[in-house]
Amino acid sequence: MIEQKISSKNLFITLNNGIKMPRFGLGTYHMKDSSLIKQAVSQCGYIMYDCASFYKNEHIVGKALDELLNQDKIVLREELFIISKVWWDEVDDVEAAC
């Protein structure tokens, strides 16, 4: 087995604009409770969220982010990475899928 040393340089990837984005994020598939997402930020420090319209939980993710940003003010929007995917059956209307 090959061991890879985990260091802080492996935890982030630098985007073309120079911003460092985490390589790991919180998967929101099957998330049905906005408090879990809030805990992921406040207790675990997650700042990247993996989303997709296929998950059908945009309202849950949106509620959690709204509370974190506007009510609890735990994190700034500029600190978050919200990532989504376009499913194969959504390619005809990418804007609606996002």
Beta strands, then each sheet from edge to edge (+ up, - down):
strand 1: 12-14
strand 2: 20-22
strand 3: 26-27
strand 4: 48-50
strand 5: 81-83
sheet 1: 1+ 2-
sheet 2: 3+ 4+ 5+
end
